């Protein structure tokens, strides 16, 4: 039988995704064929895998295994479109959109494809490392669960429970989780981890022993805070915020309610000479910014209304008058046009809304969804780019005569005649070092000058690889990985 283990959390955002990525890299370096798996994920940060969609975290975990991502690695992906509804992606393809209260009725139909994907993934692996979602302590969600104990029991996967000591109350997190689980679910847990410790770990020795005594579970390690986590793509939009970088070229990004594929921004945040500033609702867009990026959105029309409600449309116009450049990505590109039409009511009530009228294009929302990897040419710099598209809608108009990219000779995106406003559907463009640096230099960025770096010295791909290796080193030093593998092989 293929070895398998599941990392669950005593709460949300305890660091499960990074732990799985680091363990994937560690065991891959040991010569094992490793596969990541997450039965159900909720995120608007998606990746393209074989023409389908999976969570960005699973794509990163696949990279940690040094393999291409596959739709079986995340068979159910929920993409929130509103406070109460989400699009349901099953094995890479859109199934439906449901309200939160109706999802419980749908879940029994989803366990079969989840187990089907898990069996296929396991067939070619020595070890499958499974990531839970949220917490098994949410026992109100236990009926028909496919994300935590429901899956663990159905697939007979032993569990390691992770607590986040940085937020406080980690003893209660772990002991309390055992207290609310039924006996059969609790029996699946074979050990625990303490994550995100700051300071001297020996100061927690008594607490560690107390958890072992109260639960009967074996402690598998106290993991210190990993300071380079920000160098890896984030899964949760809640992790966005503040200012990253210290360069003189300011890139500002409004934080939309349903911001999607925000890992587009990560290479910019790490580029020497650039400062990336995420603008939270209620804060003005900085008119002194060199570049303002309108990011992707899972609910373009609703986020456009949100954008206007913050007064950001006024700030954007003022910034343009001062010489700022504007780039819209995917949903942000659609917002920059003259009109967004939704005749079938895909995002709400059927109808049309005026766009920001900064590009002479219009968008019509259509039910067919474009999900594909794309290779493009940037005519202005001659750089070639590999990226991906995930979007509804078709955009046409006069400004597409000057495209942002060309794909097999066809126009992609648009540029206003004065060159100050640009839009594209292509995600992942900034991961390409040549394009990123050439594009920013064309806007006046003196890259590398601020930190004394040589132009072109920073490679985003190399940075991600080095960080995954550093994360694996970190876990090797603080986790009983041999015991983890023994549990997985039981």
C-alpha positions in Angstrom: 0.0 0.0 0.0 1.2 3.5 -0.8 2.3 5.3 2.4 -0.1 8.2 3.2 -0.4 10.8 5.9 -2.7 13.8 6.5 -1.7 17.1 8.0 -4.7 18.7 9.7 -4.9 21.9 11.6 -6.4 22.8 15.0 -7.6 26.0 13.2 -7.4 27.8 9.9 -4.1 29.3 8.7 -1.9 27.3 11.1 0.6 26.8 8.2 -0.6 23.4 6.8 0.1 24.4 3.2 3.7 25.3 3.8 4.2 22.3 6.1 3.0 20.0 3.3 5.2 21.8 0.7 8.3 21.5 3.0 7.6 17.8 3.7 7.0 17.1 0.0 10.5 18.6 -0.8 12.1 16.7 2.2 10.8 13.3 1.2 11.4 13.9 -2.5 15.0 14.7 -1.6 15.1 11.3 0.2 14.4 9.6 -3.1 10.7 8.9 -2.6 8.0 9.5 -5.3 5.8 12.0 -3.4 2.4 13.4 -4.3 0.5 16.2 -2.6 -3.3 16.0 -2.1 -6.0 18.2 -0.8 -9.5 16.8 -1.0 -11.3 20.2 -0.7 -9.8 23.7 -1.0 -11.4 27.1 -0.8 -9.4 29.8 -2.6 -9.6 32.2 -5.4 -5.8 31.8 -6.0 -6.0 29.0 -8.6 -3.5 27.4 -10.9 -3.9 25.7 -14.3 -3.2 22.0 -14.3 -3.8 20.0 -17.5 -6.5 22.4 -18.7 -8.3 22.4 -15.3 -8.1 24.4 -12.1 -6.6 23.5 -8.7 -5.6 25.5 -5.7 -2.3 27.5 -6.1 -1.0 25.8 -2.9 -1.3 22.4 -4.5 0.6 23.6 -7.5 3.4 24.8 -5.2 3.4 21.5 -3.4 3.7 19.7 -6.8 6.6 21.9 -7.5 8.1 20.8 -4.2 7.8 17.2 -5.4 9.5 18.3 -8.7 6.5 17.3 -10.8 3.9 19.0 -12.8 0.5 19.8 -11.1 -2.5 17.5 -11.8 -6.2 18.1 -11.2 -6.3 15.0 -9.0 -4.2 16.8 -6.5 -7.1 19.0 -5.5 -10.4 17.4 -6.8 -12.7 19.9 -5.1 -12.0 23.6 -5.3 -14.4 26.2 -4.0 -14.0 29.7 -5.4 -16.0 32.3 -3.4 -18.0 34.7 -5.5 -19.9 36.4 -2.7 -20.2 36.3 1.1 -22.7 33.4 0.8 -21.9 31.6 -2.5 -19.0 29.9 -4.3 -18.2 28.3 -7.6 -17.6 24.5 -7.3 -14.7 23.1 -9.4 -14.6 19.2 -9.5 -11.5 17.5 -10.9 -10.6 20.7 -12.6 -13.9 21.6 -14.2 -16.7 24.0 -13.1 -19.6 21.9 -11.8 -22.0 24.6 -10.5 -22.3 27.6 -8.2 -24.0 27.1 -4.9 -24.9 29.0 -1.8 -23.1 28.1 1.4 -26.2 26.6 3.0 -26.8 24.4 -0.1 -23.2 23.0 -0.3 -23.9 20.5 2.5 -26.5 18.8 0.4 -24.0 18.6 -2.5 -21.1 17.1 -0.5 -22.3 13.5 -0.5 -22.0 13.6 -4.3 -18.4 14.8 -4.1 -16.8 12.1 -1.9 -16.7 9.6 -4.8 -14.7 11.8 -7.1 -12.4 12.8 -4.2 -11.7 9.2 -3.4 -11.3 8.4 -7.1 -8.7 11.1 -7.5 -6.9 9.9 -4.4 -6.7 6.4 -5.6 -5.3 7.5 -9.0 -2.8 9.7 -7.4 -1.7 7.0 -4.9 -1.2 4.4 -7.6 2.0 6.0 -8.9 3.5 7.2 -5.6 5.6 6.0 -2.7 4.0 8.6 -0.4 1.0 10.9 -0.5 0.9 13.9 1.8 -2.6 15.1 2.3 -3.6 18.6 3.5 -6.8 19.1 5.5 -8.9 22.2 5.3 -9.9 24.4 8.2 -10.1 22.3 11.3 -11.7 18.9 12.4 -12.8 20.8 15.5 -15.6 22.3 13.4 -17.7 19.3 14.3 -20.9 21.1 13.1 -19.5 20.5 9.6 -18.7 16.8 10.3 -21.8 15.3 8.5 -20.8 14.3 5.0 -17.3 15.9 5.5 -14.8 15.4 2.7 -12.1 17.8 3.9 -10.9 16.4 7.2 -11.9 13.4 9.2 -14.6 12.3 6.8 -11.9 11.9 4.2 -9.3 10.5 6.6 -11.7 7.7 7.7 -13.0 7.0 4.2 -9.5 6.6 2.8 -7.9 5.2 6.0 -5.3 8.0 6.2 -3.5 8.6 9.6 -3.6 12.2 10.8 -1.1 14.5 12.4 -2.7 17.6 14.0 -1.0 21.0 13.8 -1.4 23.9 16.2 -0.3 27.5 15.7 1.4 28.8 18.9 1.9 32.2 17.4 -1.7 33.1 17.8 -1.8 31.9 21.4 -3.8 29.2 23.2 -2.1 26.3 21.4 -2.7 23.9 24.3 -6.4 24.6 24.2 -6.3 24.3 20.4 -5.0 20.7 20.5 -6.6 19.4 23.7 -9.9 21.1 22.8 -9.9 19.5 19.4 -9.6 16.0 20.9 -12.4 16.9 23.4 -15.0 17.7 20.7 -14.1 14.9 18.3 -15.9 11.6 18.5 -13.8 8.6 19.6 -13.3 7.1 16.1 -12.3 10.5 14.6 -9.9 11.1 17.5 -8.4 7.7 17.0 -7.2 8.7 13.5 -4.8 11.2 15.0 -1.3 9.7 15.6 0.6 12.7 16.7 0.8 16.5 16.8 3.1 19.4 15.7 3.5 22.9 17.1 4.1 25.5 14.4 5.3 29.1 14.2 7.2 29.2 17.5 9.2 32.4 18.2 12.0 32.4 20.8 13.5 29.6 22.8 11.5 26.4 22.2 12.6 24.9 25.5 10.3 27.3 27.2 7.4 25.3 25.9 8.7 21.9 27.2 6.1 21.8 30.0 3.3 22.7 27.6 4.4 20.1 25.1 4.4 17.4 27.8 1.0 18.5 29.0 -0.5 18.1 25.5 1.0 14.6 25.3 -0.4 13.6 28.7 -3.8 15.1 28.1 -4.3 13.6 24.6 -2.1 10.5 24.5 -0.7 11.7 21.2 3.0 11.8 20.5 4.6 15.2 19.9 6.5 15.2 16.6 8.2 18.6 16.9 8.1 22.3 17.7 8.7 24.2 14.5 10.2 27.7 14.8 8.8 30.6 12.7 10.0 30.3 9.1 11.0 33.9 8.2 11.2 33.3 4.4 7.6 32.1 4.0 6.7 35.4 2.2 9.0 34.3 -0.7 6.5 31.5 -1.6 3.1 32.1 -3.1 0.4 32.8 -0.5 -2.9 30.9 -0.7 -5.1 33.2 1.5 -5.9 36.7 0.5 -5.9 37.5 4.3 -2.1 37.2 4.1 -1.9 40.1 1.7 -1.4 43.6 3.1 1.1 46.2 4.0 4.2 47.2 2.1 6.9 44.8 0.8 10.2 45.9 -0.5 12.2 49.0 -0.1 12.9 50.1 -3.7 12.2 53.5 -5.2 9.7 52.3 -7.8 6.3 52.2 -6.2 3.7 49.6 -7.4 0.3 50.0 -5.7 -2.5 47.4 -5.8 -6.0 47.9 -4.4 -7.2 44.9 -2.3 -10.4 43.9 -3.9 -13.1 42.0 -2.0 -12.8 39.0 -4.3 -9.2 39.4 -5.3 -8.0 36.4 -7.3 -4.6 35.0 -8.5 -2.8 37.5 -6.3 0.4 35.5 -6.5 0.8 37.5 -9.8 2.3 40.2 -7.4 4.9 38.0 -5.6 7.7 38.5 -8.1 7.2 42.3 -8.0 7.5 42.3 -4.2 10.8 40.6 -4.4 12.3 42.5 -7.2 15.2 44.8 -6.0 14.3 48.4 -6.7 10.6 47.9 -6.3 8.2 48.6 -3.4 4.8 46.8 -3.5 2.0 48.4 -1.5 -1.3 46.7 -1.0 -4.0 49.3 -0.5 -6.7 48.2 1.9 -10.4 49.4 1.7 -10.7 52.8 3.2 -7.2 53.9 2.2 -6.6 56.1 -0.8 -4.7 54.9 -3.8 -1.3 56.7 -3.8 -1.3 59.2 -6.6 2.5 59.2 -6.4 2.7 55.5 -7.5 4.7 54.7 -10.6 2.4 51.8 -11.5 -1.1 50.9 -10.3 -2.2 47.3 -10.9 -5.8 46.4 -10.9 -5.6 42.6 -10.0 -7.8 39.7 -10.9 -11.2 39.2 -9.4 -13.6 36.3 -8.9 -16.6 38.7 -9.0 -15.6 41.5 -11.5 -18.9 43.5 -11.4 -19.2 43.4 -7.6 -15.5 44.3 -7.2 -15.9 47.2 -9.6 -18.7 48.6 -7.4 -16.5 48.0 -4.4 -13.6 49.9 -6.2 -15.9 52.9 -6.8 -17.2 52.8 -3.2 -13.7 53.4 -1.9 -13.3 56.4 -4.2 -10.5 54.6 -5.9 -11.8 55.6 -9.3 -11.2 59.2 -8.4 -7.7 58.4 -7.0 -6.9 56.5 -10.2 -7.8 59.4 -12.4 -5.7 61.7 -10.3 -2.7 59.4 -10.5 -3.0 59.2 -14.2 -2.9 62.9 -14.5 0.3 62.9 -12.5 1.9 60.3 -14.9 1.2 57.0 -13.2 0.9 54.0 -15.5 -2.0 51.5 -15.0 -2.2 47.8 -15.7 -5.3 45.7 -15.4 -4.9 41.9 -15.0 -7.9 39.7 -15.9 -10.8 41.1 -14.0 -8.9 44.3 -13.5 -8.5 44.5 -17.3 -12.3 44.1 -17.7 -12.9 46.9 -15.2 -10.7 49.3 -17.2 -13.0 49.1 -20.2 -16.1 51.1 -21.2 -18.7 48.5 -20.2 -19.1 45.0 -18.7 -22.2 43.2 -19.9 -23.6 40.1 -18.2 -26.7 39.1 -20.3 -27.0 35.7 -18.7 -26.6 36.9 -15.1 -23.5 34.9 -14.5 -22.3 37.2 -11.7 -25.7 38.3 -10.5 -28.7 40.0 -12.1 -28.6 40.2 -15.9 -27.6 43.6 -17.2 -24.6 45.9 -18.0 -22.5 48.3 -15.9 -20.2 51.1 -17.0 -16.5 50.4 -16.6 -13.8 52.9 -15.7 -13.6 54.0 -19.3 -9.8 54.0 -19.3 -9.5 51.5 -22.2 -11.7 51.6 -25.3 -12.8 48.0 -24.9 -16.0 46.3 -23.7 -16.5 42.9 -22.1 -19.4 40.4 -22.4 -19.6 37.7 -19.7 -20.3 34.3 -21.2 -20.8 30.9 -19.6 -17.8 29.3 -21.3 -14.7 29.6 -19.1 -11.2 29.8 -20.6 -8.7 27.8 -18.6 -5.4 27.3 -20.4 -1.6 27.7 -20.2 -0.5 30.4 -22.7 2.8 31.4 -24.4 2.9 35.0 -25.5 5.2 37.6 -27.0 5.4 41.1 -25.5 5.9 43.3 -28.6 7.2 46.3 -26.7 10.2 44.4 -25.2 10.5 41.3 -27.4 10.3 39.2 -24.3 8.5 35.8 -24.4 6.3 34.8 -21.6 4.7 31.6 -20.3 1.6 32.2 -18.3 -2.0 31.0 -17.9 -5.6 32.2 -18.3 -8.6 31.6 -16.0 -11.5 33.8 -16.9 -15.1 34.2 -18.0 -15.9 36.8 -20.7 -14.7 38.1 -24.0 -13.2 41.5 -24.4 -13.1 43.5 -27.7 -12.6 47.1 -28.8 -10.4 49.5 -30.7 -7.6 49.6 -28.1 -6.9 45.9 -28.9 -5.3 47.1 -32.1 -2.3 47.8 -29.9 -2.2 44.5 -27.9 -0.3 44.0 -24.7 0.8 40.6 -25.9 0.4 38.5 -29.0 -0.3 34.8 -28.9 0.5 33.0 -32.1 0.3 36.3 -33.9 -3.2 37.1 -32.4 -3.7 40.1 -30.2 -4.1 39.6 -26.4 -4.9 42.5 -24.1 -5.0 46.1 -25.0 -3.0 49.4 -24.7 -4.4 52.9 -24.8 -2.9 55.0 -27.6 -0.9 57.1 -25.1 0.5 54.0 -23.6 -0.5 54.8 -20.0 -3.2 52.3 -19.5 -2.8 48.6 -20.3 -4.7 45.4 -19.8 -4.2 41.6 -20.2 -5.8 38.3 -19.3 -2.5 36.6 -18.8 -1.6 35.6 -15.3 1.9 34.7 -14.2 3.6 37.2 -16.5 5.9 38.6 -13.8 7.4 35.2 -12.9 9.4 35.6 -16.2 12.5 37.4 -15.2 13.4 38.9 -18.6 9.9 40.3 -19.2 9.5 41.6 -15.6 12.7 43.5 -15.6 12.3 44.8 -19.2 8.7 45.9 -18.6 9.5 47.7 -15.4 12.6 49.3 -16.9 10.4 50.6 -19.7 8.3 52.4 -17.1 11.4 54.0 -15.6 12.3 51.6 -12.8 16.0 51.7 -11.9 16.1 48.1 -10.9 18.9 46.9 -8.6 20.2 50.5 -8.0 18.6 50.8 -4.6 20.1 47.7 -3.2 23.4 47.7 -5.1 22.4 44.6 -7.1 23.5 44.0 -10.6 20.6 44.2 -13.1 19.2 40.8 -13.8 20.7 39.2 -10.8 17.3 38.3 -9.2 15.6 35.2 -10.5 12.1 34.5 -9.1 12.1 30.8 -10.1 15.5 30.3 -8.4 14.2 32.1 -5.3 11.2 29.8 -5.0 13.4 26.7 -5.4 15.9 28.0 -2.8 13.1 28.8 -0.4 11.5 25.3 -0.8 14.9 23.8 -0.1 15.3 26.1 3.0 11.9 25.1 4.2 12.7 21.4 3.9 16.0 22.0 5.8 13.9 23.8 8.5 11.5 20.9 8.9 14.3 18.4 8.9 15.9 20.2 11.8 12.7 20.4 13.9 10.3 17.6 12.9 10.6 13.9 13.6 10.4 13.1 9.9 11.4 9.4 10.4 8.4 9.0 12.8 6.1 10.7 10.3 7.1 8.2 7.6 6.6 5.3 10.1 3.1 6.6 10.7 2.5 7.0 7.0 3.6 3.4 6.4 1.5 1.8 9.1 
